Each structure stands twice: as structure tokens, then as C-alpha cells.
């Protein structure tokens, strides 16, 4: 494993090196880009590679591999995407529980909401009497 690679080449190296060498290489890469203004973008790329290379690895596993604290990862795109998926699934499940099955169009509209809009919908759901109120709410935020 070469140690004098540019960050871009070190990122590509993560894809092809042996799994046993990946943790060390990923940690070195994180350290080398930690003080750059685009650290979050670098970290997102590193996480994506690790997620693809180790599909059974969850966010906790990636954090441990990289030697980062939870608050370090909470600002990454990977974390935000996983969080949004979880919130979306929870909101859709609650809607299905409350109103029965939802049309694919309604599920798509809910899935397209931003994290902030999903949180607002989560609070508004308790006041909805029927699906038409959900549709009206979605029409207002679109």
C-alpha cells in the first residue's frame, strides 16, 4: 500500500485494496483531508466506497472503521440519506396504519419530501381525519 498518494488516488485505492488493509487506508485518508474545506464531501465519498465494499457494515461499523465519533458523521450526506430514509419509512408506515394502504402516487409524494417537510408531516398526521387532508397538506407544501 503506497503512502504518498494524493487524496484522489488514495480514494480510488480504497476500492481495490484488500479488505484487511481498507480500515488503515481509510483512516489515513480521513486524516489527510480532515482540515480541508471540503472534508464533508470527501467523507461522503469515503463512506460510499466503504458501504459498497462492505455491504453488511452499518453506520456504526463505518464510524468505528474510520475512528470517528457519531457527531462527526451526523453531518455527512450518507448519514443524512440514511436518516431521511428512516423518517420516510416511519411516516409512510404510520400513514398506512392510520388510513390503510396508500396509492403509489401518495407514497412517492411523501418520499419526495425534504427531511424538514417529513418532520412537519409527522406532526400534522395526528390531526388528519382522512386521506383527503393528507392530499391537501401535500398540495400545500409542493
N, C-alpha and C positions, 0 to 999 in steps of 0.2 A: 504494500500500500504506500503510494507516494505521499510525502508530507508537504511538499512545496507547491501544491496545486492551487490555482485560482479558485475562488468560491464557486464559480460556474462549473469548472471541471470537477471539483470535489462533489458538487451536487449530482452530476452525471455519474460519478464513481459510485455513489450510493446505490444506484440501480444495478450495477454489475458485480460489485464485490461480494465475497462470500458472506452469508448471513452472520457468521461468527465474528466478522470484522465490522459489521454495519454499525453497531452501537458506538464503538470508539470513533469511527469516521464521522458519524452524525454529530456526536458531541463536539468534536474538533471543529466541524463546520459551523455549528451553532455559535461556538466561542469566537470564531473568526469573523462572523457577521453581526455579532451582538451589539456592537457600537455603531453600526451603520444606520442611516436614517430609514432605510427600507427593510429593517430587521423583520417586521411582521410579514412582509411578502416572502422573504427568504424562509422564515419559519413555516409559513403555509406550504411552500414547495417541498421543504424537507418532510413535513408531516404527510403530505400527499404521497410522496415516494415511500415512506415507511408504511403508510396504510396499505399501499398496493403490494409492497414487498412482503409484509406480514399481515395478511387479511384477518387473522384471528386476534390481532393486537387492538385493544381498545384505547381510549384516550388516556386512561391511567397508565397503560403499558407504554405508550409513546412518551408520556411525561417522564416516566422512570428511565426509559432508554436515553432520553435527551438530558436528563439531570435537571429538569426544570420544575418549578413549583406550579401549582394549579393556577395561581393568579397570572403567571407568565403566559400560560396557554389560553386563558379566557379571552384574550384579545385577538386570537388568530382566526382566520377565515374558517379553518377546519372546525374549531370549537363552535363558532357561531353557526355554521351549517348544521352541525350535529344538534345543537341546542334548538334551532328552528325546526328541524325535523321532529324532534321530540315534542315540542309545543304543538306543532301542526297535528301530529298523531293524537295527542291528548284532546285537542279541541274537536277534531273530527269524531273521535270515539264518543265524546260527551254529546255531540250533536246527534249521532246515531242512537245513542241511548235515550235521548230526550224525544226525538222525532221519528225514530225508525230509520230505515235506510235513506240515504241521501242520493240525489241524482249525481252522476259523474260530473255534470257541469258545476253543481254546487261544491262538490269536493275539490274540483280544480280551482274554483274561485277562492276557497278557503286556503288551499295550498299556495296560491299566488300572493297571499297577504305577506306583508313585512312582519318582522318579529314584534314590532310595536303594535301593529294592527291586530295581530293574533292575540296579544295580551289584552287589548281593548275588547276584542270579541269574546274572549274568555270571561271577562267581567259582565258583558252585556247578555250573554247566553241565559243567565239565570232569570232574566226579565222577559224573555221571549215566550209567547204563548203557543205560537205555531211557526211553521216553516216560512210563511209569508213575511213574518217580522225579520227573520234571518235574511231573506232575499232583499228586503227593503234596506237593512243595515249594510249589506254588501254593496248595494247600488249606491248608497251614500258615500262609502269610502273609496269606491272605484273612480 
